[in-house]
Amino acid sequence: MADKIKLGVAFLLVVAGIAGFYVLQESAAVIKLASILLGFALASGVVWTTEPGKRLFAFGTESVDEAKRVVWPTRKETIQTTAVVLLFAVVMALFLFAVDASLALVINKLMGRSE
């Protein structure tokens, strides 16, 4: 129950930050932006204290750790793979053009049009 109350408070903080943006309509853009950022920062702090929030932040940490373990392709591998994909796209475009032109020619011949 306490987590639900905290999540409700976090939601209200976000709403307050957004409302502050509109209330401070005549103020400088920096102040309006600070209002929104403060609302989100305070809401994040409140969410962090809830059980779902702790699980969410732990998931984020684990995701970053997992991304660090990924073996990224080298520059050479990336360029080669990109070249293969582009070559395939060009070959497929030429093939589809040939099929389309052939079918158009056949249809025109069948309909008696000689264009």
Backbone torsions as a table, in degrees:
resi	resn	phi	psi	omega
1	MET	NA	-38.6	-179.2
2	ALA	-65.1	-35.8	179.2
3	ASP	-64.4	-38.5	179.8
4	LYS	-66.0	-38.3	177.9
5	ILE	-65.6	-44.2	179.0
6	LYS	-62.4	-40.4	178.6
7	LEU	-66.0	-36.4	175.3
8	GLY	-63.8	-41.8	177.2
9	VAL	-63.4	-41.7	178.9
10	ALA	-61.0	-42.7	177.7
11	PHE	-61.3	-43.6	179.0
12	LEU	-64.1	-34.4	177.0
13	LEU	-65.6	-39.6	176.7
14	VAL	-64.3	-44.7	178.9
15	VAL	-61.8	-41.0	179.3
16	ALA	-63.5	-39.5	177.6
17	GLY	-63.3	-41.9	178.6
18	ILE	-69.1	-41.1	177.4
19	ALA	-62.4	-38.9	177.9
20	GLY	-60.0	-35.1	177.6
21	PHE	-58.4	-43.1	-177.9
22	TYR	-80.6	-32.2	177.4
23	VAL	-66.7	-37.4	-179.2
24	LEU	-89.8	35.2	-174.3
25	GLN	-59.0	-33.8	-178.2
26	GLU	-85.1	-6.5	-177.5
27	SER	-82.4	173.8	178.4
28	ALA	-66.5	154.2	-178.7
29	ALA	-60.8	-33.4	-179.4
30	VAL	-64.1	-39.6	-179.5
31	ILE	-69.4	-40.8	178.4
32	LYS	-63.6	-42.8	177.8
33	LEU	-63.7	-40.7	178.4
34	ALA	-61.5	-35.8	178.1
35	SER	-60.7	-47.5	179.9
36	ILE	-65.8	-46.4	-178.7
37	LEU	-63.2	-38.2	178.1
38	LEU	-64.3	-42.5	177.6
39	GLY	-60.2	-44.9	179.5
40	PHE	-68.8	-37.9	180.0
41	ALA	-66.1	-44.8	178.6
42	LEU	-65.1	-40.0	178.2
43	ALA	-63.6	-40.7	177.7
44	SER	-61.9	-40.7	178.2
45	GLY	-62.5	-39.8	179.1
46	VAL	-70.0	-42.9	180.0
47	VAL	-62.1	-35.5	-178.7
48	TRP	-59.5	-27.9	-177.3
49	THR	-83.8	-6.4	179.5
50	THR	-91.6	161.0	178.8
51	GLU	-64.7	-47.2	176.3
52	PRO	-61.4	-35.1	178.6
53	GLY	-65.5	-40.8	178.2
54	LYS	-63.9	-39.8	177.9
55	ARG	-66.0	-39.2	179.2
56	LEU	-63.9	-46.2	-179.6
57	PHE	-68.2	-34.1	175.7
58	ALA	-65.8	-40.5	177.0
59	PHE	-60.9	-43.0	178.5
60	GLY	-61.4	-42.8	178.9
61	THR	-63.8	-43.2	178.8
62	GLU	-65.1	-35.9	178.6
63	SER	-64.7	-41.5	178.2
64	VAL	-64.6	-42.7	178.1
65	ASP	-61.2	-40.7	-179.9
66	GLU	-66.4	-39.5	179.3
67	ALA	-64.8	-30.1	178.3
68	LYS	-70.8	-25.3	-178.9
69	ARG	-85.9	-8.9	-178.4
70	VAL	-68.6	138.0	176.0
71	VAL	-91.5	105.1	-177.8
72	TRP	-81.1	147.3	179.6
73	PRO	-67.6	153.3	177.0
74	THR	-74.5	170.2	178.8
75	ARG	-60.9	-41.5	-179.2
76	LYS	-63.0	-45.3	179.0
77	GLU	-62.2	-39.8	179.6
78	THR	-64.5	-44.2	-180.0
79	ILE	-64.9	-42.5	179.7
80	GLN	-63.9	-44.0	-179.8
81	THR	-64.0	-42.6	178.4
82	THR	-62.3	-41.5	179.4
83	ALA	-63.0	-41.7	179.1
84	VAL	-62.9	-42.8	-179.9
85	VAL	-64.2	-45.5	179.2
86	LEU	-63.8	-41.4	177.8
87	LEU	-61.5	-43.9	177.9
88	PHE	-61.7	-40.7	179.6
89	ALA	-63.3	-41.8	179.3
90	VAL	-66.5	-45.8	179.7
91	VAL	-61.8	-43.0	179.4
92	MET	-65.4	-39.1	178.0
93	ALA	-63.3	-42.6	178.0
94	LEU	-64.4	-41.1	178.2
95	PHE	-62.2	-46.9	-179.4
96	LEU	-66.1	-35.0	175.2
97	PHE	-62.7	-44.3	-179.9
98	ALA	-63.2	-43.5	179.1
99	VAL	-63.6	-45.3	-179.2
100	ASP	-62.8	-45.7	179.8
101	ALA	-64.5	-40.2	179.1
102	SER	-64.2	-45.7	179.2
103	LEU	-64.7	-38.7	177.5
104	ALA	-63.3	-41.0	178.5
105	LEU	-63.3	-46.0	179.9
106	VAL	-62.8	-45.0	-179.3
107	ILE	-63.4	-43.1	179.0
108	ASN	-63.3	-39.3	178.5
109	LYS	-65.2	-42.8	-179.3
110	LEU	-66.3	-31.4	-177.8
111	MET	-89.3	-0.6	176.2
112	GLY	84.9	9.9	176.6
113	ARG	-93.2	129.7	177.8
114	SER	-114.9	84.6	-179.6
115	GLU	-102.6	NA	NA
